[in-house]
Amino acid sequence: MSSIISTISNAISGDSSSSAAPVRWGICGTGKIGHDFATAISSLKDVQIVAVGSRTQKEADDFADKFKIPRRHASYEALAKDVEVDIVYVCTPNSEHAANCILLMQHGRAVVCEKPFMVNRAEAVAVKEAAKKYNALCMEGMWTRFMPVQTKVKELLAEQKIGEVKYVSIHIGFPADSMLDTPEKNKELLDRVKKTELGGGAILDVGSYAASFAQWILGQPTQGPTKISAMGKLDPSGVDQSGTFIMQYGSDKYAQAMMSSEFNTSDNAIIMGSKGYIDIAMPWQASDKLTVYIKETDKTEEHKFKITPTPKENYPNTSLFQYEAKHMNELFRAGKKESDIMTLEESCVVMGILDEIRKQVGVKLENDNKAPPAAGPKASL
């Protein structure tokens, strides 16, 4: 536990190297989330965005012009073959994550893939095995893991501040049809969350945050809950719009989550223990404050955090991508092939949780009917 806390703290404290040349980043995908990521990491001294890959030359050029990126590729394969790139951030539709990650690693790129890691556990396992085959650095971009508030939560739990953790409650949701500030942006968001062929639905879009957080608090990196109960509402296309799930860990620990892509929720998280509780203020994923209540003393203590802001592009909180980028830089410079904060095995466990939730709610996505992409021979560099 202490090593994990130390690793997160190092990622937050600053750039990993002040004298070495910046780590060279590429962006795979030119949608709104890609714009947000590029905006967030452009301010980091140890990062240089050197390349972008898209489905067309125009999309690549438009993105590259905006962020002054020198190398612009009209295909993901061309980006993968670009030897001037160290790390690639994958932000294509969920349905393309597995194929893109495997392609990039096959050609020697390190990869951080936007959450949800994949559409299902089978794809996650395939990517994990490909990372091992290619000896490549790969991590799910669950950016919330690297936030200062999450670091403090882990410290408090390691200190047994609230005793033995018994229950976690998480609310997360937004109205997808009106969340962003222009009709064009809302249309792209709706396309992403409402199309089965793109791996849509609230479970994968926002439920992934909740499931990952609960697993981080109550589970083990290689072991998920013993029981899951879920229910939800489907739209006419077959994707879920809102729902809830409860997970049981062992015989007496529980997590409950509410998720939605059609209405706002309280967007807070509470961790209850045998001696008190931790209340993470909204928005819990990117909060700058938490409160600890201790029953024995009937006292509360408040912890506040300074979060480095960057200009807002599209989605809320995405300026905070910089924390996961710092962590990836540290892993890359250290020659590591996996994060100890967001392991590939834990990403597989979380995808298995989301599979079961989708199954109980009745969500079937196109990728569920396909075999995961195969990892071919490692490309010659």
C-alpha positions as CSV (number, residue, x, y, z in Angstrom):
1,M,0.0,0.0,0.0
2,S,2.7,2.5,0.9
3,S,4.5,1.9,-2.4
4,I,1.4,2.6,-4.3
5,I,0.7,5.8,-2.3
6,S,4.3,6.9,-2.9
7,T,4.0,6.3,-6.6
8,I,0.8,8.3,-6.9
9,S,2.3,11.2,-4.9
10,N,5.3,11.3,-7.1
11,A,3.1,11.5,-10.2
12,I,1.2,14.4,-8.7
13,S,4.2,16.3,-7.4
14,G,5.7,17.3,-10.7
15,D,7.5,16.3,-13.8
16,S,9.7,13.3,-13.6
17,S,12.6,14.8,-15.4
18,S,13.7,18.4,-15.7
19,S,16.8,17.8,-17.8
20,A,16.0,15.0,-20.2
21,A,14.2,15.6,-23.4
22,P,10.4,15.5,-23.1
23,V,8.6,12.2,-23.7
24,R,7.1,12.1,-27.2
25,W,3.4,11.5,-27.3
26,G,1.0,10.7,-30.0
27,I,-2.8,10.9,-30.0
28,C,-4.8,8.1,-31.6
29,G,-8.3,9.6,-32.4
30,T,-9.4,13.2,-33.0
31,G,-12.7,13.4,-31.3
32,K,-13.6,15.8,-28.5
33,I,-11.9,13.7,-25.8
34,G,-8.7,13.8,-27.8
35,H,-8.9,17.6,-27.9
36,D,-9.3,17.6,-24.1
37,F,-6.4,15.3,-23.5
38,A,-4.1,17.3,-25.8
39,T,-5.1,20.6,-24.1
40,A,-4.5,19.0,-20.6
41,I,-1.0,17.6,-21.3
42,S,0.3,20.5,-23.5
43,S,1.2,22.4,-20.3
44,L,3.5,19.7,-19.0
45,K,7.2,20.3,-19.3
46,D,8.0,16.7,-19.7
47,V,5.6,16.1,-22.6
48,Q,5.8,16.9,-26.3
49,I,2.9,15.9,-28.6
50,V,4.6,15.0,-31.8
51,A,2.0,13.1,-33.8
52,V,-1.7,12.4,-34.3
53,G,-3.5,9.7,-36.1
54,S,-7.0,9.8,-37.5
55,R,-9.2,8.1,-40.1
56,T,-8.7,10.9,-42.6
57,Q,-5.9,13.3,-43.5
58,K,-8.2,16.3,-43.0
59,E,-9.2,15.3,-39.5
60,A,-5.5,14.7,-38.7
61,D,-4.5,18.0,-40.2
62,D,-7.2,20.0,-38.4
63,F,-6.2,18.5,-35.1
64,A,-2.5,18.9,-35.7
65,D,-3.0,22.6,-36.8
66,K,-4.9,23.4,-33.6
67,F,-2.2,21.9,-31.3
68,K,0.8,22.6,-33.5
69,I,1.6,18.9,-33.9
70,P,4.3,18.3,-36.6
71,R,3.5,14.7,-37.6
72,R,-0.1,14.0,-38.8
73,H,-1.2,10.6,-40.0
74,A,-4.3,9.6,-42.1
75,S,-4.5,6.2,-40.4
76,Y,-3.9,4.6,-37.1
77,E,-1.5,2.1,-38.7
78,A,0.7,5.0,-39.9
79,L,0.8,6.4,-36.3
80,A,1.7,3.0,-35.0
81,K,4.7,2.8,-37.3
82,D,5.9,6.3,-36.4
83,V,9.2,5.6,-34.6
84,E,9.4,9.2,-33.4
85,V,6.5,8.4,-30.9
86,D,7.1,7.0,-27.4
87,I,3.6,6.9,-25.9
88,V,0.2,6.9,-27.6
89,Y,-3.1,8.0,-26.0
90,V,-5.9,6.0,-27.5
91,C,-9.3,7.8,-27.6
92,T,-11.1,6.2,-30.4
93,P,-14.6,4.8,-29.9
94,N,-14.8,2.0,-27.3
95,S,-15.5,-0.5,-30.0
96,E,-12.0,0.2,-31.5
97,H,-9.9,0.2,-28.3
98,A,-8.7,-3.4,-28.5
99,A,-7.7,-3.3,-32.2
100,N,-5.9,0.1,-31.8
101,C,-4.0,-0.9,-28.6
102,I,-2.8,-4.2,-30.1
103,L,-1.7,-2.5,-33.3
104,L,0.2,0.2,-31.5
105,M,2.0,-2.2,-29.2
106,Q,2.8,-4.5,-32.1
107,H,4.8,-1.6,-33.6
108,G,6.6,-0.8,-30.3
109,R,4.5,2.1,-28.9
110,A,3.6,2.4,-25.2
111,V,-0.2,2.8,-24.8
112,V,-2.6,4.5,-22.4
113,C,-6.1,3.7,-23.4
114,E,-9.1,5.9,-22.4
115,K,-11.6,4.3,-20.1
116,P,-13.6,2.0,-20.4
117,F,-10.5,0.0,-21.1
118,M,-12.3,-2.2,-23.6
119,V,-15.9,-3.2,-24.4
120,N,-15.7,-6.6,-22.6
121,R,-13.4,-8.7,-20.5
122,A,-12.4,-10.9,-23.5
123,E,-10.9,-7.9,-25.2
124,A,-9.2,-6.8,-22.0
125,V,-7.5,-10.2,-21.6
126,A,-6.5,-10.1,-25.3
127,V,-4.8,-6.7,-24.9
128,K,-3.2,-7.8,-21.6
129,E,-1.7,-10.9,-23.3
130,A,-0.6,-8.7,-26.3
131,A,1.2,-6.4,-23.9
132,K,3.1,-9.4,-22.5
133,K,3.8,-10.8,-26.0
134,Y,5.2,-7.5,-27.2
135,N,6.9,-6.5,-23.9
136,A,5.0,-3.2,-24.1
137,L,3.9,-0.7,-21.5
138,C,0.1,-0.5,-21.5
139,M,-2.3,1.0,-19.0
140,E,-6.0,1.9,-18.8
141,G,-6.5,5.6,-18.7
142,M,-8.6,5.6,-15.5
143,W,-7.5,9.1,-14.7
144,T,-9.4,9.3,-11.4
145,R,-6.8,6.9,-9.8
146,F,-4.1,9.6,-10.0
147,M,-6.0,12.5,-8.4
148,P,-4.8,14.0,-5.1
149,V,-8.1,13.2,-3.4
150,Q,-7.8,9.5,-4.3
151,T,-4.2,9.5,-2.9
152,K,-5.5,10.8,0.3
153,V,-8.3,8.2,0.4
154,K,-5.7,5.5,0.1
155,E,-3.6,7.0,2.9
156,L,-6.6,7.3,5.3
157,L,-7.6,3.7,4.6
158,A,-4.0,2.5,5.1
159,E,-4.0,4.3,8.5
160,Q,-7.3,2.5,9.4
161,K,-8.7,6.0,10.0
162,I,-12.3,4.8,9.6
163,G,-11.6,1.3,10.7
164,E,-12.5,-1.7,8.5
165,V,-14.3,-0.5,5.3
166,K,-17.7,-2.0,5.1
167,Y,-19.6,0.0,2.4
168,V,-19.0,2.2,-0.6
169,S,-21.7,4.4,-2.2
170,I,-21.1,6.1,-5.6
171,H,-23.3,8.3,-7.7
172,I,-22.3,9.4,-11.2
173,G,-24.4,10.7,-14.0
174,F,-25.2,13.5,-16.5
175,P,-27.8,14.3,-19.3
176,A,-26.0,13.3,-22.5
177,D,-28.3,15.4,-24.7
178,S,-27.5,18.7,-23.0
179,M,-24.2,18.2,-21.0
180,L,-21.9,20.2,-23.3
181,D,-22.1,23.7,-24.6
182,T,-23.0,23.3,-28.3
183,P,-25.4,21.0,-30.3
184,E,-22.4,19.6,-32.2
185,K,-20.6,18.5,-29.1
186,N,-23.8,17.0,-27.7
187,K,-24.4,15.1,-30.9
188,E,-20.9,13.5,-30.7
189,L,-21.5,12.6,-27.0
190,L,-24.9,11.1,-27.9
191,D,-23.4,9.0,-30.7
192,R,-20.8,7.7,-28.3
193,V,-23.3,6.7,-25.5
194,K,-26.3,5.6,-27.6
195,K,-24.8,3.4,-30.3
196,T,-24.4,-0.3,-29.6
197,E,-21.9,-0.6,-32.5
198,L,-19.6,2.0,-30.8
199,G,-19.8,0.3,-27.4
200,G,-22.2,2.8,-25.9
201,G,-24.3,2.9,-22.8
202,A,-24.1,4.4,-19.3
203,I,-22.6,1.3,-17.8
204,L,-19.4,1.5,-19.9
205,D,-19.3,5.3,-20.0
206,V,-19.8,6.2,-16.4
207,G,-20.5,2.9,-14.6
208,S,-16.8,2.1,-15.4
209,Y,-15.7,4.9,-13.0
210,A,-17.9,3.5,-10.2
211,A,-17.0,-0.1,-10.7
212,S,-13.3,0.7,-10.8
213,F,-13.4,2.8,-7.7
214,A,-15.4,0.2,-5.7
215,Q,-13.0,-2.5,-6.8
216,W,-10.0,-0.3,-5.8
217,I,-11.4,0.2,-2.3
218,L,-12.9,-3.2,-1.6
219,G,-11.4,-5.7,-4.0
220,Q,-8.0,-7.2,-4.7
221,P,-6.1,-6.6,-8.0
222,T,-6.9,-10.2,-9.2
223,Q,-10.2,-10.8,-7.4
224,G,-13.5,-9.1,-7.9
225,P,-16.8,-9.2,-6.0
226,T,-18.4,-12.5,-4.9
227,K,-21.9,-11.3,-6.0
228,I,-23.4,-8.6,-8.3
229,S,-27.0,-7.5,-8.6
230,A,-27.9,-4.9,-11.2
231,M,-30.9,-3.4,-12.9
232,G,-31.4,-0.6,-15.4
233,K,-33.3,1.1,-18.1
234,L,-32.7,0.6,-21.9
235,D,-33.4,3.0,-24.7
236,P,-34.9,1.8,-28.0
237,S,-31.5,1.2,-29.5
238,G,-30.7,-1.4,-26.8
239,V,-28.1,0.5,-24.8
240,D,-28.6,1.4,-21.1
241,Q,-29.5,4.9,-20.1
242,S,-29.5,4.6,-16.3
243,G,-29.3,2.0,-13.6
244,T,-27.9,0.8,-10.4
245,F,-25.8,-2.1,-9.1
246,I,-24.8,-3.6,-5.8
247,M,-21.6,-5.7,-5.3
248,Q,-20.8,-7.9,-2.4
249,Y,-17.2,-8.5,-1.4
250,G,-16.6,-11.5,0.8
251,S,-19.4,-12.0,3.3
252,D,-19.9,-8.5,4.7
253,K,-18.6,-5.7,2.4
254,Y,-20.8,-3.9,-0.2
255,A,-20.6,-1.3,-2.9
256,Q,-23.7,0.4,-4.4
257,A,-23.6,2.7,-7.4
258,M,-26.1,4.8,-9.3
259,M,-25.2,5.7,-12.9
260,S,-27.0,7.6,-15.7
261,S,-26.5,9.2,-19.1
262,E,-30.0,10.9,-18.9
263,F,-29.9,12.9,-15.7
264,N,-27.6,14.5,-13.2
265,T,-26.8,12.6,-10.0
266,S,-25.4,13.9,-6.7
267,D,-22.0,12.9,-8.0
268,N,-20.5,12.1,-4.6
269,A,-18.9,9.1,-3.0
270,I,-19.0,7.9,0.6
271,I,-16.8,5.2,2.1
272,M,-18.2,3.8,5.4
273,G,-16.1,2.0,7.9
274,S,-16.4,0.5,11.4
275,K,-15.2,3.7,13.0
276,G,-16.6,6.4,10.7
277,Y,-16.8,7.4,7.1
278,I,-15.1,9.4,4.3
279,D,-17.3,11.7,2.3
280,I,-15.8,12.8,-1.0
281,A,-17.4,16.0,-2.2
282,M,-18.8,16.4,-5.7
283,P,-17.6,15.7,-8.3
284,W,-16.0,12.8,-6.5
285,Q,-13.8,11.8,-9.5
286,A,-12.0,15.1,-9.4
287,S,-12.9,16.6,-6.0
288,D,-10.7,19.1,-4.2
289,K,-12.1,18.2,-0.8
290,L,-13.1,15.3,1.4
291,T,-14.4,15.1,4.9
292,V,-13.6,12.4,7.5
293,Y,-16.1,11.7,10.3
294,I,-15.0,9.6,13.4
295,K,-17.8,8.2,15.4
296,E,-15.9,7.8,18.7
297,T,-15.0,11.4,19.0
298,D,-18.0,12.8,17.1
299,K,-15.6,15.0,15.1
300,T,-15.0,15.7,11.5
301,E,-11.8,16.7,9.7
302,E,-11.6,18.3,6.3
303,H,-8.9,17.8,3.7
304,K,-8.5,20.1,0.8
305,F,-6.4,19.7,-2.3
306,K,-4.8,22.0,-4.8
307,I,-5.6,20.9,-8.3
308,T,-3.7,22.3,-11.2
309,P,-6.2,23.7,-13.7
310,T,-5.9,23.8,-17.5
311,P,-8.2,25.5,-20.1
312,K,-11.5,23.7,-20.5
313,E,-12.1,22.2,-24.0
314,N,-15.3,20.1,-24.0
315,Y,-15.9,17.7,-21.1
316,P,-15.8,18.7,-17.4
317,N,-12.7,17.7,-15.3
318,T,-10.7,16.4,-18.3
319,S,-8.0,19.0,-17.6
320,L,-7.0,16.6,-15.0
321,F,-5.7,14.1,-17.5
322,Q,-2.3,15.6,-16.7
323,Y,-2.0,13.4,-13.6
324,E,-2.2,10.1,-15.5
325,A,0.1,11.5,-18.2
326,K,2.8,12.2,-15.5
327,H,2.4,8.7,-14.2
328,M,2.8,7.2,-17.7
329,N,5.9,9.3,-18.3
330,E,7.4,8.0,-15.0
331,L,6.7,4.4,-16.0
332,F,8.2,4.9,-19.5
333,R,11.3,6.6,-18.2
334,A,11.8,3.8,-15.6
335,G,11.4,1.1,-18.3
336,K,8.4,-0.4,-16.6
337,K,5.8,-2.3,-18.6
338,E,2.8,-1.9,-16.2
339,S,1.5,0.4,-13.6
340,D,1.2,-0.7,-10.0
341,I,-1.7,1.7,-9.5
342,M,-3.8,0.6,-12.5
343,T,-2.7,-2.9,-13.4
344,L,-3.9,-4.7,-16.5
345,E,-5.2,-7.6,-14.4
346,E,-7.3,-5.2,-12.4
347,S,-8.6,-3.7,-15.6
348,C,-9.6,-7.2,-16.7
349,V,-11.4,-7.7,-13.4
350,V,-13.3,-4.5,-13.8
351,M,-14.3,-5.3,-17.3
352,G,-15.6,-8.7,-16.0
353,I,-17.7,-6.7,-13.5
354,L,-19.1,-4.5,-16.2
355,D,-19.9,-7.6,-18.4
356,E,-22.0,-9.0,-15.6
357,I,-23.8,-5.7,-15.0
358,R,-24.6,-5.4,-18.7
359,K,-25.8,-9.0,-18.8
360,Q,-28.2,-8.5,-15.9
361,V,-29.5,-5.2,-17.4
362,G,-29.8,-6.8,-20.8
363,V,-27.3,-4.8,-22.8
364,K,-25.8,-6.6,-25.8
365,L,-23.2,-4.7,-27.9
366,E,-21.8,-5.6,-31.3
367,N,-18.4,-6.4,-30.1
368,D,-19.8,-9.1,-27.8
369,N,-20.5,-11.1,-31.0
370,K,-17.0,-10.9,-32.2
371,A,-13.7,-12.6,-31.2
372,P,-11.2,-10.2,-29.8
373,P,-8.5,-9.0,-32.2
374,A,-5.5,-11.3,-32.5
375,A,-2.0,-10.2,-31.7
376,G,0.2,-10.9,-34.8
377,P,4.0,-11.1,-34.9
378,K,5.9,-8.2,-33.5
379,A,6.7,-5.7,-36.2
380,S,10.3,-5.0,-37.2
381,L,11.2,-1.5,-35.9
